[in-house]
């Protein structure tokens, strides 16, 4: 099952493997993103701002991408020059 977010009236359904739902739910709770997950029901989250959307995207990415791809992505991030570093050069 590919992770995706589909529209609903009050909240968004996060489609993810059933075994990963509670891990995502707990992380959303830690980030104080309103969500609920009942037995045999999909995980639902209220995405009311861009920050919440990016945080959910990041959580799903961590669960679904192979470890090596995540390591490569992080290495690439460390290689990007920051604005502060450019000013020193």
C-alpha positions as CSV (number, residue, x, y, z in Angstrom):
1,X,0.0,0.0,0.0
2,X,1.5,3.3,-1.0
3,X,1.3,6.0,1.6
4,X,-0.9,8.8,0.5
5,X,-3.3,11.4,1.9
6,X,-6.8,11.6,0.6
7,X,-9.4,14.3,1.3
8,X,-12.2,14.1,3.8
9,X,-14.5,16.8,5.2
10,X,-13.0,17.3,8.7
11,X,-9.7,15.4,8.5
12,X,-7.4,13.5,6.2
13,X,-7.1,9.8,5.9
14,X,-3.5,8.7,5.9
15,X,-3.2,5.5,3.9
16,X,-0.4,3.4,5.3
17,X,0.3,-0.2,6.2
18,X,-1.9,-1.3,9.0
19,X,1.2,-2.4,11.0
20,X,2.6,1.1,10.8
21,X,-0.5,3.0,11.8
22,X,0.2,3.1,15.6
23,X,3.8,4.2,15.2
24,X,2.6,7.1,12.9
25,X,-0.2,7.9,15.4
26,X,2.2,8.1,18.3
27,X,4.6,10.3,16.4
28,X,1.7,12.6,15.4
29,X,0.7,12.8,19.0
30,X,4.3,13.8,20.0
31,X,4.2,16.5,17.4
32,X,0.8,17.7,18.7
33,X,-0.9,17.1,15.3
34,X,-4.6,16.2,16.1
35,X,-5.3,12.7,15.0
36,X,-7.2,9.6,15.8
37,X,-6.8,5.9,15.1
38,X,-9.4,3.3,16.1
39,X,-9.2,-0.4,15.9
40,X,-9.9,-1.6,12.3
41,X,-10.2,2.0,11.1
42,X,-7.8,4.1,9.1
43,X,-5.6,6.7,10.7
44,X,-7.0,10.2,10.4
45,X,-5.1,13.5,11.0
46,X,-6.1,17.1,10.9
47,X,-3.8,18.9,8.5
48,X,-4.6,22.6,9.0
49,X,-1.2,24.1,8.1
50,X,1.8,23.5,5.9
51,X,4.0,22.6,8.8
52,X,1.7,19.7,9.8
53,X,1.7,18.5,6.2
54,X,5.5,18.5,5.9
55,X,5.8,16.7,9.3
56,X,3.4,14.0,8.1
57,X,5.3,13.7,4.8
58,X,8.5,13.3,6.7
59,X,7.1,10.6,9.0
60,X,5.7,8.6,6.1
61,X,9.0,9.0,4.2
62,X,11.0,7.6,7.2
63,X,8.7,4.5,7.3
64,X,8.5,3.8,3.6
65,X,11.9,4.6,2.0
66,X,14.8,2.1,2.2
67,X,17.4,3.0,4.9
68,X,20.1,3.5,2.3
69,X,18.0,6.0,0.4
70,X,17.4,8.0,3.6
71,X,21.1,8.0,4.4
72,X,21.9,9.2,0.9
73,X,19.3,12.0,1.2
74,X,20.7,13.1,4.6
75,X,24.2,13.1,3.2
76,X,23.0,15.3,0.3
77,X,21.5,17.7,2.8
78,X,24.8,18.0,4.6
79,X,26.5,18.9,1.3
80,X,24.2,21.8,0.5
81,X,25.9,25.2,1.2
82,X,24.1,27.3,3.7
83,X,23.5,31.0,3.3
84,X,25.8,31.6,6.4
85,X,28.5,29.5,4.9
86,X,28.3,31.3,1.6
87,X,28.7,34.7,3.4
88,X,32.0,33.5,5.0
89,X,33.5,32.4,1.7
